[in-house]
């Protein structure tokens, strides 16, 4: 046995996982579609990730694309990946629809030894007081294999804004360039609650893969694209790279985007009450026409199924890539899951698994599918049609009162 294999074998056992559909009548998907979603979820969430170290997650998406030659695969110079279901090839004047999710999550970069102490930088938004005492598992970005474990002994913010952590209880072998994630279960179902090391944003990315499969199965006539970006957690860096590259315009032409996220639960958006139509984030509000389309899709699902739990809220617990798309002139709306333990910040300033409601997650996929199927929707939004109808009923009174006020 080589030294590296012996070192890996001596590591503490990784937390177990349980990817199994919960039993419930709350599902809005068929059993087959639920299993499809769970399969993509398991493959993606077992891939460790961190900003600038999304190699394992990208490999899962690349493998998915390679097994489906009907998909059109595009990659920009920054490693962002676009997969397009091409439809039936007919041209349309309507904008193309795209769904966007990011493949990173706050995590560590191993920095080696300094003054006899092992260090790692942390990338992404987690308060320092939560980090201390948290267990970390380091991975090789080339093989995606675990190579070391450690615990955060101390964390401090450097003048440049970087969080630097001193490590203790180090076991295994690591070199500069390895990346780390919190040593938590990749995924575990308990009742209807799904817990995992990375819900944000690998769950919506898994839903995007399932969506492409379902569009292909139904021979959906129009093109739909799934965008997988990198380095969102450090300020939308991957998404901005994609927008600056011009690839979206060259490849997709006129495109509208629905950003997919897991966002901190709010009093107006709770875990277990359905997916959330996100009208904005902590910095901006989103495109109203896309929000209206999502609301219409949810209403259609409710009619088809005799009810469909959905929430609508300004999710201001953070910002997301829909803000970047809109700032670069690409109309964007948003869908998200209400998330517990956002960025692994658990009770009493501890590191813990993020969690969502599994049936909220199934509802997210169902709403994505309905939004894609109904795209681009009526030329006149339903609300505008309703306001015009009201105008027809009331305009005589308005006209009469306008003549009166003109005489005064």
Phi, psi and omega in degrees: 000132180288166180300318183294322179291322178296320180295318179295319181295334183274359181289150173302148181297137180289150177303142182287168181228158178213094179259090182216133183298135174288150177270121181191155173271006183278352185294137174260002178251157170291164180300320180295317180292325175296318178294322177301312180297318180296321179298314178293325178297314181297315182296319182285318185285342174279355177269112180294149183209158174199162176304133181070010178219049182270018188305315183292318178294319177298323179297322178296316180293319178297318178296320176302312182295319182298329181277357183228081186296346178287340179284145175264122183254130177226144179225133181271175183296347184259006177089002173288146188237135177239128175240126184241126165281118192281351184072206183266008176086355179286140179281153180215145177279348181288148175300149175281149179260137177226147174247137186234130176221151180256154188256003181254172179204148181311132183196188191251152166239124182288131184248001176086199184263144172209125183055039177075010181237137178278140185226156173213140174271151180244136184236117182125168189269093172225127179300143184302323184294339176280332188289321187298126182093353180283140178270141185235144172239127182261149185227153175274122183294339180276317182261344183067011182272148175293139182232344181196160172228158180197175175231143178282117180271321182209148178222139179217153178266125178279163180303330180278004179093351180287139173270125180246131185243137171268135186254147174230176178050042184283130176226142179104199181232138178211153176225164178305137182107341174290154179238158184230153175227157177301140185278075183234166180299138174300326180185142182205130177261131173224110188067234176256006181265132177252126178244145178195161177301322183222093166275318180269104014230027183287334177297308176299328176296320176297321177297326178295319177296316178298321179300314180300320177297317182290324176295319178294318180299324182268001182052050181304131190284339185251152179291142175222137183244141170252125181254131178240111186255168180243162169051043175288324189290350179252022176111038178058030188299316179294316180297316178297321175300317178299315181293321179290334181290338182079004184297322182302312180294318181292320187274321189247348183069225178287116185228140172245142189241140168249109179285137182247133184211166159250126187232146183308131179301150180230173175294336179264000180209103189248153176295127176101358181252016176109165175297161186247125167281112189267113183273351178177178178234202183286354182239322185221168168256158190260176184299121185293328181293321179291320176301318179296321178297319179293323177294320177296319178297319178295320178295323177296317177298320180297322178291318182294324190253000184072032181132141178208111182290126179210151179238157177225124187201155166276109183268088189263018177281358180182184177241158182221176187293342176301326175299315179296315179303312181298321180294333178266013175083013176259111183302132185218140170243197183204145168233147178206170171253136172293129191241134172262151181056047182310130182056032175069020178272102184266191181295152177052041176056044176246162174272129183213165178296141167291158177213150175223173171270127183302323184282336166299319181295315176298321177296325176301313180296317179300320180289322175300315182295317179293320179297321178290319182295325183269357182290139006269002179082181181294149179297326178256117180304146181305323181294320178296319177298320179294321178292322176295322178296318177296320177303314181301325181282331190249351192294333180296318177295321178296315182296316181297318181289330178293320178296322180294315181292334179289336183274349183269000000 
